[in-house]
Amino acid sequence: MKIGFLITLLVTGIHFSTIAQETSEGKIFDYSETKHELSLDFAPIIQGNYPSSLLYRQHYVSKNGKNVAFRVGAHLGANIASTENSTSTFDPDLVDRNNQNLNVFLGKEWQKQIQSRIIGYYGADLNLGYSRSSFNVTAGSTNQTDFTIKENSYSIGTIGFLGIRYHFSKHFSASVETGADLGFYSYTTESNANTNTASKSKSKSLGFGMIPLRAIRFSFHF
């Protein structure tokens, strides 16, 4: 499936390049005409993580004449699975997994045109996240134990980013982005067994990390 996807990307790139050759090299794009941008991040898909994230940009010129953009994006994920594990036909265990997560980020970027088709940009995003998950095992025999584990987490942080964008044409572009993340995380974990024993734990952490490949975005400008 990944090979097919990469082939599709290659064909799409060739198609966009053909369009670009038909466009005047003097002025490939003008954000005063195409102020809005909607993009899809393909990096999670290439890395085997689903789904991807969407990003919206609104381009404008600041009071001091700089090309800037306001940006807002979101990533929504969900995974629900149920499997049956058994060492014999008489004692199967039913395992249910349920995971959801939501990340919303908004920020501002500053841009510098490098060449008629290329723009460099940098900025920072405020990132807000929430996720919850549950793991439930239903025992298949009386000498086994049912148990459930639930976890909720919240996060808030900032992501500094640096990127470069290439315009195939006035309405289509691709960009690659790297960054660094500083975030605060809060976790709550609950576990419960059919023996009426329950436990609850909370933890908090502050983390910093580099994001070598934050995004590979394909954008439509309008």
DRENDREN-531832 format. One record per residue: z, x, y of N, C-alpha, C in turn; residue number from 1; residue in three letters. Coordinates in Angstrom, 3 decimals. Each point is the difference from the previous one (the first is absolute). Example, Ala and Ser with C-alpha at 12.3 -4.5 7.8 and 13.67 -1.06 7.14 Angstrom:
% residues 2
REC       nup     neast    nnorth      caup    caeast   canorth       cup     ceast    cnorth  resi  resn
REC     7.800    13.190    -5.690     0.000    -0.890     1.190     0.000     0.900     1.200     1   ALA
REC    -0.720    -0.350     1.050     0.060     0.820     1.190     0.730    -0.770     1.090     2   SER
This chain:
% residues 222
REC       nup     neast    nnorth      caup    caeast   canorth       cup     ceast    cnorth  resi  resn
REC     0.000     0.829    -1.204     0.000    -0.829     1.204     0.000     0.866     1.258     1   MET
REC     0.765     1.124    -0.021     0.033     0.886     1.156    -1.364     0.626     0.235     2   LYS
REC    -0.711     0.360    -1.087    -1.319     0.603     0.138    -0.962    -0.987     0.657     3   ILE
REC     0.060    -1.264    -0.469    -0.848    -1.030     0.592     0.307    -0.196     1.463     4   GLY
REC     1.289     0.053     0.339     0.401    -0.175     1.398    -0.512     1.136     0.866     5   PHE
REC     0.103     1.245    -0.498    -0.465     1.144     0.760    -1.516    -0.038     0.179     6   LEU
REC    -0.727    -0.462    -1.022    -1.444    -0.152     0.116    -0.343    -1.020     1.079     7   ILE
REC     0.759    -1.099     0.003    -0.212    -1.023     1.027     0.230     0.574     1.384     8   THR
REC     1.059     0.813     0.159     0.271     0.640     1.282    -1.153     0.904     0.415     9   LEU
REC    -0.535     0.755    -0.956    -1.095     0.910     0.292    -1.227    -0.766     0.468    10   LEU
REC    -0.341    -1.087    -0.721    -1.151    -0.821     0.382     0.217    -0.609     1.378    11   VAL
REC     1.217    -0.473     0.237     0.309    -0.584     1.305    -0.147     1.031     1.105    12   THR
REC     0.480     1.226    -0.250    -0.119     1.056     0.998    -1.452     0.322     0.306    13   GLY
REC    -0.840     0.070    -1.044    -1.427     0.258     0.200    -0.631    -1.117     0.820    14   ILE
REC     0.392    -1.235    -0.304    -0.527    -1.145     0.745     0.382     0.080     1.469    15   HIS
REC     1.276     0.315     0.268     0.452     0.114     1.386    -0.681     1.167     0.712    16   PHE
REC    -0.218     1.099    -0.730    -0.658     1.141     0.609    -1.432    -0.334     0.391    17   SER
REC    -0.663    -0.820    -0.825    -1.351    -0.441     0.317    -0.009    -0.811     1.281    18   THR
REC     1.007    -0.886     0.127     0.117    -0.783     1.225     0.225     0.914     1.190    19   ILE
REC     0.850     1.015    -0.208     0.351     0.913     1.088    -1.218     0.765     0.493    20   ALA
REC    -0.923     0.381    -0.899    -1.177     0.748     0.388    -0.908    -0.817     0.900    21   GLN
REC     0.115    -1.317    -0.112    -0.816    -0.866     0.824     0.635    -0.259     1.360    22   GLU
REC     1.198     0.532     0.209     0.732    -0.203     1.247    -0.184     1.198     0.920    23   THR
REC    -0.090    -0.221     1.277    -0.177     1.075     0.972     1.169     0.973    -0.058    24   SER
REC    -0.308     1.314    -0.067     1.046     1.006    -0.060     0.705     0.155     1.343    25   GLU
REC    -0.611    -0.489     1.095     0.580     0.176     1.307     1.334    -0.696     0.150    26   GLY
REC     0.111    -1.215    -0.499     1.236    -0.778     0.126     0.133    -0.894    -1.225    27   LYS
REC     0.759     0.470    -0.972     0.102    -0.710    -1.275     0.871    -1.238     0.125    28   ILE
REC     1.083     0.093     0.769     0.935    -1.122     0.095     0.596    -0.051     1.396    29   PHE
REC     0.519    -1.147     0.367     0.642    -0.199     1.294     1.114    -1.017    -0.198    30   ASP
REC     1.268     0.473     0.065     1.125    -0.893    -0.266     0.216    -1.032     1.101    31   TYR
REC    -0.666     0.161     1.150     0.059    -1.056     1.011    -0.820    -1.207    -0.434    32   SER
REC    -0.930     0.210    -0.933    -0.814    -1.095    -0.542     0.559    -0.510    -1.320    33   GLU
REC     0.582     0.889    -0.783     0.605    -0.384    -1.291     1.486     0.329     0.054    34   THR
REC     0.773    -0.820     0.689     1.420     0.258     0.225     0.844    -0.230    -1.244    35   LYS
REC    -0.496    -0.808    -0.931     0.794    -0.386    -1.162    -0.483     0.732    -1.249    36   HIS
REC     0.951     0.301    -0.876    -0.316     0.720    -1.234     0.871    -0.516    -1.131    37   GLU
REC    -0.606    -0.247    -1.139     0.705    -0.427    -1.207    -0.369     0.959    -1.119    38   LEU
REC     1.024     0.574    -0.661    -0.285     1.015    -1.010     0.813    -0.239    -1.267    39   SER
REC    -0.526     0.535    -1.098     0.638    -0.069    -1.316     0.251     1.419    -0.477    40   LEU
REC     1.211     0.241    -0.488     0.398     1.318    -0.483    -0.342     0.126    -1.482    41   ASP
REC    -0.861     0.973    -0.339    -0.419     0.196    -1.379     0.827     1.072    -0.727    42   PHE
REC     0.864     0.700     0.702     0.785     1.062    -0.643     0.864    -0.523    -1.151    43   ALA
REC     0.735    -1.123     0.163     0.798    -0.497    -1.136    -0.853    -0.350    -1.213    44   PRO
REC    -1.202    -0.520     0.235    -0.869    -0.389    -1.112    -0.475     1.244    -0.751    45   ILE
REC    -0.387     1.039     0.740    -0.450     1.237    -0.625     1.127     0.640    -0.808    46   ILE
REC     1.241    -0.109     0.516     1.152     0.592    -0.675     0.564    -0.886    -1.102    47   GLN
REC    -0.603    -1.166    -0.231     0.438    -0.882    -1.071     1.110    -0.942     0.373    48   GLY
REC     0.266    -0.179     1.303     1.029    -0.930     0.461    -0.664    -1.213     0.633    49   ASN
REC     0.484    -1.182    -0.345    -0.592    -1.223     0.515     1.105    -0.874     0.582    50   TYR
REC    -0.325    -0.841     1.004    -1.286    -0.062     0.693    -0.031     0.980     1.157    51   PRO
REC    -1.026    -0.125     0.842    -0.148     0.859     1.148     0.696    -0.609     1.208    52   SER
REC    -0.186     0.617     1.180     0.597    -0.534     1.221    -1.089    -0.246     1.037    53   SER
REC     0.267    -0.951     0.885    -0.923    -0.338     1.072     0.551     0.521     1.317    54   LEU
REC    -0.905     0.395     0.901     0.392     0.494     1.314    -0.919    -0.610     1.051    55   LEU
REC     0.615    -0.460     1.091    -0.761    -0.495     1.147     0.267     0.896     1.192    56   TYR
REC    -1.037     0.400     0.714     0.122     0.773     1.229    -0.645    -0.766     1.156    57   ARG
REC     0.628     0.105     1.163    -0.619    -0.475     1.238    -0.113     1.184     0.943    58   GLN
REC    -1.224     0.378     0.303    -0.260     1.169     0.830    -0.015    -0.389     1.476    59   HIS
REC     0.511     0.905     0.838    -0.037    -0.227     1.439     0.176     1.333     0.720    60   TYR
REC    -0.164    -0.019     1.319     0.164     1.196     0.827     1.314    -0.136     0.757    61   VAL
REC     0.843     1.030    -0.090     1.307    -0.042     0.655    -0.149     0.164     1.512    62   SER
REC     1.108    -0.133     0.727    -0.012     0.096     1.460    -0.423     1.382     0.491    63   LYS
REC     0.288     1.026    -0.814    -0.409     1.350     0.391    -1.346     0.411    -0.580    64   ASN
REC    -0.753    -0.994    -0.495    -1.364     0.248    -0.452    -0.147     0.514    -1.412    65   GLY
REC     1.056    -0.030    -0.810    -0.065     0.468    -1.381    -0.468    -1.118    -0.932    66   LYS
REC    -0.764     0.378    -1.021    -0.405    -0.950    -1.035     1.142    -0.148    -1.003    67   ASN
REC     0.528    -1.194    -0.113     1.136    -0.255    -0.887    -0.265    -1.265    -0.805    68   VAL
REC     0.887    -0.284    -0.939    -0.126    -1.206    -0.820     1.377    -0.478    -0.427    69   ALA
REC     0.176    -1.299     0.024     1.172    -0.641    -0.607    -0.370    -0.348    -1.427    70   PHE
REC     0.913     0.234    -0.950    -0.315    -0.225    -1.408     1.126    -0.732    -0.703    71   ARG
REC    -0.372    -0.881    -0.906     0.966    -0.726    -0.813    -0.582    -0.132    -1.400    72   VAL
REC     0.835     0.216    -1.007    -0.482    -0.052    -1.372     1.049    -0.548    -0.947    73   GLY
REC    -0.409    -0.290    -1.219     0.915    -0.568    -0.990    -0.455     0.372    -1.403    74   ALA
REC     0.990     0.148    -0.853    -0.237     0.231    -1.433     0.877    -0.974    -0.774    75   HIS
REC    -0.617    -0.808    -0.844     0.715    -0.988    -0.815    -0.324     0.247    -1.460    76   LEU
REC     1.045     0.133    -0.814    -0.208     0.247    -1.414     0.866    -0.882    -0.875    77   GLY
REC    -0.493    -0.315    -1.180     0.753    -0.820    -0.950    -0.426     0.367    -1.412    78   ALA
REC     0.977     0.006    -0.903    -0.280     0.302    -1.401     0.934    -0.820    -0.872    79   ASN
REC    -0.566    -0.883    -0.808     0.778    -0.843    -0.909    -0.522     0.232    -1.416    80   ILE
REC     0.887     0.363    -0.909    -0.427     0.306    -1.361     1.055    -0.466    -0.988    81   ALA
REC    -0.463    -0.379    -1.181     0.886    -0.406    -1.083    -0.528     0.594    -1.295    82   SER
REC     0.867     0.731    -0.706    -0.404     0.633    -1.254     1.035    -0.285    -1.082    83   THR
REC    -0.445     0.105    -1.228     0.889    -0.222    -1.142     0.092     1.276    -0.809    84   GLU
REC     1.208     0.519    -0.117     0.243     1.212    -0.773     0.732    -0.364    -1.286    85   ASN
REC    -0.454     0.563    -1.111     0.626    -0.351    -1.272    -0.118     1.151    -0.990    86   SER
REC     1.094     0.253    -0.699    -0.036     0.970    -1.094    -0.244    -0.700    -1.341    87   THR
REC     0.131    -1.325     0.004    -0.314    -0.803    -1.180    -0.388    -1.388     0.474    88   SER
REC    -0.413    -0.841    -0.915    -0.428    -1.350     0.376     1.178    -0.927     0.245    89   THR
REC     1.226     0.464    -0.224     1.160    -0.889     0.090     0.812     0.196     1.287    90   PHE
REC    -0.200     1.086     0.712     0.828     0.223     1.182    -0.820     0.495     1.204    91   ASP
REC    -0.966    -0.760     0.441    -0.758     0.420     1.186     0.829    -0.137     1.273    92   PRO
REC    -0.184     0.945     0.921     0.603    -0.061     1.322    -1.079    -0.373     1.006    93   ASP
REC     0.331    -0.945     0.890    -0.911    -0.395     1.054     0.409     0.714     1.288    94   LEU
REC    -0.913     0.762     0.572     0.269     0.787     1.206    -0.837    -0.544     1.146    95   VAL
REC     0.668    -0.423     1.071    -0.682    -0.531     1.188     0.228     0.950     1.171    96   ASP
REC    -1.080     0.324     0.689     0.062     0.839     1.198    -0.628    -0.752     1.167    97   ARG
REC     0.642     0.080     1.155    -0.479    -0.711     1.185     0.260     0.889     1.219    98   ASN
REC    -1.060     0.418     0.677     0.135     0.886     1.153    -0.837    -0.526     1.164    99   ASN
REC     0.556     0.004     1.194    -0.728    -0.331     1.220     0.400     0.979     1.098   100   GLN
REC    -0.954     0.314     0.861     0.315     0.863     1.135    -0.899    -0.341     1.176   101   ASN
REC     0.536     0.186     1.189    -0.723    -0.266     1.236     0.324     1.107     0.994   102   LEU
REC    -1.025     0.616     0.546     0.147     0.990     1.058    -0.866    -0.394     1.186   103   ASN
REC     0.595    -0.007     1.174    -0.713    -0.305     1.234     0.173     1.179     0.943   104   VAL
REC    -1.069     0.437     0.603     0.107     1.099     0.957    -0.825    -0.302     1.247   105   PHE
REC     0.515     0.445     1.128    -0.709    -0.147     1.265     0.215     1.253     0.835   106   LEU
REC    -1.017     0.356     0.786     0.106     1.241     0.741    -1.094     0.148     1.032   107   GLY
REC    -0.118     1.217     0.476    -0.958     0.330     1.045    -0.626     1.344    -0.321   108   LYS
REC    -1.292     0.121     0.305    -0.686     1.264    -0.237    -0.790     0.422     1.235   109   GLU
REC    -0.114     1.326     0.168    -0.779     0.589     1.079    -1.212     0.676    -0.616   110   TRP
REC    -1.158    -0.111     0.664    -1.260     0.439    -0.594    -0.692     1.053     0.861   111   GLN
REC    -0.733     0.863    -0.668    -0.782     1.037     0.667    -1.356     0.100    -0.685   112   LYS
REC    -1.077    -0.262     0.751    -1.331     0.092    -0.581    -0.387     1.465    -0.157   113   GLN
REC    -0.371     0.374    -1.235    -0.345     1.381    -0.321    -1.507     0.204     0.044   114   ILE
REC    -0.721    -0.994    -0.501    -1.451     0.063    -0.096    -0.525    -1.420     0.108   115   GLN
REC    -1.309    -0.191     0.078    -0.547    -1.341     0.231     0.410    -0.990    -1.077   116   SER
REC     0.298     0.491    -1.211     0.404    -0.879    -1.098     1.465     0.162    -0.403   117   ARG
REC     0.686     1.009     0.523     1.325     0.360    -0.518     1.073    -0.157     1.069   118   ILE
REC     1.127    -0.599    -0.395     1.172    -0.154     0.860     1.224     0.528    -0.746   119   ILE
REC     0.816     0.776     0.685     1.303     0.386    -0.515     1.057    -0.891     0.635   120   GLY
REC     1.081    -0.255    -0.713     1.037    -0.870     0.561     1.366     0.376    -0.574   121   TYR
REC     1.049    -0.394     0.737     1.372     0.243    -0.432     0.885    -1.080     0.598   122   TYR
REC     1.199    -0.153    -0.540     0.915    -1.003     0.524     1.179    -0.205    -0.928   123   GLY
REC     0.650    -1.151     0.124     1.181    -0.300    -0.804     0.044    -1.496    -0.308   124   ALA
REC     0.503    -0.328    -1.192     0.191    -1.383    -0.439     1.475    -0.262    -0.261   125   ASP
REC     0.454    -1.177     0.352     1.305    -0.498    -0.435    -0.217    -0.743    -1.306   126   LEU
REC     0.742     0.374    -1.036    -0.210    -0.550    -1.337     1.217    -0.807    -0.446   127   ASN
REC    -0.204    -1.253    -0.404     1.058    -0.876    -0.510    -0.365    -0.421    -1.417   128   LEU
REC     0.961     0.131    -0.918    -0.309    -0.314    -1.388     1.090    -0.786    -0.697   129   GLY
REC    -0.420    -0.811    -0.973     0.936    -0.746    -0.850    -0.593    -0.071    -1.399   130   TYR
REC     0.851     0.182    -0.993    -0.453    -0.137    -1.387     1.124    -0.557    -0.856   131   SER
REC    -0.383    -0.693    -1.051     0.969    -0.496    -0.962    -0.613     0.071    -1.386   132   ARG
REC     0.857     0.202    -0.980    -0.482     0.101    -1.375     1.071    -0.520    -0.946   133   SER
REC    -0.462    -0.477    -1.134     0.931    -0.463    -1.038    -0.531     0.430    -1.360   134   SER
REC     0.940     0.322    -0.875    -0.304     0.432    -1.363     0.925    -0.777    -0.923   135   PHE
REC    -0.582    -0.855    -0.825     0.804    -0.892    -0.837    -0.400     0.165    -1.465   136   ASN
REC     1.000     0.190    -0.847    -0.235     0.118    -1.440     0.706    -1.150    -0.709   137   VAL
REC    -0.756    -0.787    -0.736     0.543    -1.081    -0.822     0.023     0.452    -1.454   138   THR
REC     1.190     0.147    -0.550     0.146     0.541    -1.351    -0.515    -0.984    -1.038   139   ALA
REC    -0.519     0.564    -1.100    -0.546    -0.842    -1.052     0.969    -0.304    -1.121   140   GLY
REC     1.164     0.633    -0.001     0.974    -0.260    -1.053     1.397     0.003     0.597   141   SER
REC     0.949    -0.556    -0.733     1.365    -0.182     0.517     0.769     1.305     0.143   142   THR
REC    -0.416     1.029    -0.707     0.725     1.269     0.104    -0.554     0.883     1.121   143   ASN
REC    -0.889    -0.567     0.811    -0.520     0.720     1.150     0.503    -0.654     1.289   144   GLN
REC    -0.223     0.629     1.109     0.544    -0.453     1.275    -1.104    -0.291     1.007   145   THR
REC     0.071    -1.197     0.610    -0.870    -0.295     1.134     0.533     0.738     1.227   146   ASP
REC    -0.897     0.470     0.837     0.469     0.590     1.260    -1.095    -0.101     1.067   147   PHE
REC     0.439     0.023     1.248    -0.884    -0.110     1.155     0.384     1.037     1.044   148   THR
REC    -1.000     0.635     0.574     0.200     0.940     1.095    -0.855    -0.457     1.186   149   ILE
REC     0.630    -0.151     1.162    -0.723    -0.392     1.214     0.238     1.048     1.080   150   LYS
REC    -1.047     0.271     0.759     0.121     0.975     1.080    -0.726    -0.494     1.242   151   GLU
REC     0.660     0.108     1.149    -0.607    -0.309     1.285     0.096     1.240     0.882   152   ASN
REC    -1.024     0.244     0.797     0.040     1.149     0.895    -0.653    -0.341     1.336   153   SER
REC     0.546     0.613     1.043    -0.533    -0.150     1.349    -0.242     1.387     0.569   154   TYR
REC    -0.995     0.109     0.857    -0.266     1.295     0.613    -0.519    -0.184     1.418   155   SER
REC     0.315     0.966     0.842    -0.536     0.065     1.349    -0.232     1.465     0.315   156   ILE
REC    -1.122     0.288     0.607    -0.298     1.397     0.280    -1.179     0.141     0.932   157   GLY
REC    -0.350     1.231     0.256    -1.149     0.297     0.840    -0.904     0.989    -0.721   158   THR
REC    -1.294    -0.171     0.177    -0.990     0.862    -0.630    -0.878     0.608     1.085   159   ILE
REC     0.056     1.320     0.146    -0.930     0.693     0.884    -1.274     0.306    -0.775   160   GLY
REC    -1.147    -0.221     0.605    -1.257     0.156    -0.739    -1.020     0.781     0.817   161   PHE
REC    -0.952     0.567    -0.718    -1.106     0.746     0.570    -1.235    -0.323    -0.827   162   LEU
REC    -1.101    -0.341     0.671    -1.167    -0.417    -0.754    -1.299     0.380     0.679   163   GLY
REC    -1.086    -0.196    -0.743    -1.343     0.234     0.507    -0.905    -1.119    -0.501   164   ILE
REC    -0.881    -0.482     0.880    -0.869    -1.130    -0.334    -1.459     0.366     0.223   165   ARG
REC    -0.836    -0.418    -0.940    -1.453     0.236     0.087    -0.709    -1.340     0.075   166   TYR
REC    -0.865    -0.163     0.993    -0.752    -1.247     0.165    -1.356     0.125    -0.681   167   HIS
REC    -0.244    -0.850    -0.990    -1.327    -0.097    -0.604    -0.958    -0.690     0.958   168   PHE
REC     0.523    -0.988     0.717    -0.781    -0.753     0.970     0.967    -0.612     0.998   169   SER
REC    -0.506    -0.839     0.871     0.832    -0.634     1.023     1.100    -0.851    -0.621   170   LYS
REC    -0.281    -0.646    -1.119     0.935    -0.972    -0.570     0.746     0.493    -1.234   171   HIS
REC    -0.344     1.174    -0.545     0.630     0.461    -1.227     0.476     1.448     0.154   172   PHE
REC     1.205     0.255    -0.513     0.548     1.356     0.051     0.913     0.227    -1.196   173   SER
REC     0.317     1.273    -0.235     0.961     0.393    -1.038     0.959     1.000     0.609   174   ALA
REC     1.252    -0.039    -0.429     1.003     0.914     0.542     0.930     0.491    -1.096   175   SER
REC     0.554     1.195     0.211     0.977     0.603    -0.906     1.238     0.315     0.824   176   VAL
REC     1.173    -0.290    -0.557     1.242     0.109     0.776     1.088     0.696    -0.818   177   GLU
REC     0.735     0.875     0.661     1.173     0.636    -0.589     1.205    -0.311     0.880   178   THR
REC     1.211     0.293    -0.476     1.154    -0.361     0.813     1.305     0.538    -0.544   179   GLY
REC     1.083    -0.337     0.703     1.359     0.348    -0.398     0.887    -1.215     0.240   180   ALA
REC     0.941    -0.242    -0.910     0.801    -1.226     0.018     1.479     0.340     0.131   181   ASP
REC     0.667    -0.674     0.932     1.450     0.082     0.142     0.540    -1.413    -0.114   182   LEU
REC     0.851    -0.263    -1.018     0.418    -1.373    -0.246     1.437    -0.136    -0.474   183   GLY
REC     0.555    -1.177     0.258     1.338    -0.383    -0.470    -0.172    -1.070    -1.067   184   PHE
REC     0.716     0.141    -1.135    -0.169    -0.895    -1.139     1.357    -0.540    -0.451   185   TYR
REC     0.020    -1.277    -0.358     1.209    -0.648    -0.496    -0.330    -0.710    -1.310   186   SER
REC     0.805     0.258    -1.049    -0.247    -0.560    -1.329     1.224    -0.787    -0.484   187   TYR
REC    -0.270    -1.105    -0.657     1.044    -0.778    -0.678    -0.453    -0.258    -1.428   188   THR
REC     0.848     0.364    -0.970    -0.335    -0.178    -1.415     1.066    -0.838    -0.678   189   THR
REC    -0.438    -1.020    -0.743     0.910    -0.870    -0.753    -0.421    -0.007    -1.454   190   GLU
REC     0.980     0.076    -0.882    -0.281    -0.092    -1.439     0.967    -0.986    -0.637   191   SER
REC    -0.487    -0.700    -0.994     0.803    -1.036    -0.653    -0.390    -0.082    -1.466   192   ASN
REC     1.001    -0.111    -0.885    -0.239    -0.132    -1.432     0.622    -1.287    -0.500   193   ALA
REC    -0.426    -0.460    -1.193     0.535    -1.258    -0.534     1.432     0.135    -0.499   194   ASN
REC     0.540     1.214     0.133     1.415     0.196    -0.340     0.894    -0.299     1.202   195   THR
REC    -0.614    -0.607     1.046     0.698    -0.376     1.234     0.468     1.201     0.809   196   ASN
REC    -0.628     1.141    -0.237     0.297     1.176     0.816    -1.085     0.145     1.054   197   THR
REC     0.414     0.171     1.229    -0.952     0.127     1.105     0.417     1.150     0.890   198   ALA
REC    -0.971     0.635     0.613     0.293     1.085     0.926    -0.973    -0.056     1.175   199   SER
REC     0.435     0.537     1.122    -0.821     0.005     1.208     0.231     1.305     0.734   200   LYS
REC    -1.075     0.630     0.436     0.121     1.270     0.719    -0.925    -0.003     1.209   201   SER
REC     0.430     0.721     1.035    -0.793     0.127     1.213    -0.132     1.479     0.356   202   LYS
REC    -1.148     0.342     0.547    -0.203     1.384     0.422    -0.918     0.024     1.217   203   SER
REC     0.163     1.056     0.801    -0.828     0.190     1.194    -0.447     1.452     0.049   204   LYS
REC    -1.174     0.196     0.575    -0.506     1.369     0.073    -0.922     0.154     1.202   205   SER
REC    -0.121     1.234     0.427    -0.902     0.373     1.077    -0.943     1.053    -0.545   206   LEU
REC    -1.286    -0.252     0.138    -0.949     0.915    -0.612    -1.119     0.414     0.933   207   GLY
REC    -0.530     1.198    -0.259    -1.156     0.522     0.734    -0.975     0.566    -1.007   208   PHE
REC    -1.282    -0.282     0.202    -0.980     0.522    -0.928    -1.382     0.071     0.616   209   GLY
REC    -0.803     0.919    -0.513    -1.390     0.122     0.420    -0.868    -0.957    -0.809   210   MET
REC    -1.049    -0.506     0.616    -0.959    -0.877    -0.671    -1.374     0.662     0.118   211   ILE
REC    -0.344     0.895    -0.928    -1.259     0.746     0.121    -1.226    -0.908     0.145   212   PRO
REC    -0.057    -1.057    -0.801    -1.099    -0.955     0.101     0.597    -1.383     0.216   213   LEU
REC     0.111    -0.393     1.255     0.587    -1.311     0.282    -1.027    -1.116    -0.176   214   ARG
REC    -1.251     0.228     0.411    -0.975    -1.081    -0.038    -1.423     0.542    -0.008   215   ALA
REC    -0.883    -0.730    -0.678    -1.451     0.177     0.101    -0.546    -1.382     0.354   216   ILE
REC    -0.332    -0.199     1.258    -0.339    -1.340     0.470    -1.493    -0.144     0.273   217   ARG
REC    -0.539    -1.162    -0.405    -1.335    -0.408     0.357     0.124    -1.182     0.952   218   PHE
REC    -0.634     0.111     1.174     0.263    -0.946     1.088    -1.273    -0.707     0.456   219   SER
REC     0.231    -1.206     0.495    -1.045    -0.789     0.650     0.419    -0.227     1.442   220   PHE
REC    -0.870     0.348     0.949     0.288    -0.119     1.428    -0.776    -1.184     0.566   221   HIS
REC     0.675    -0.816     0.816    -0.674    -1.175     0.543     0.569    -0.356     1.377   222   PHE
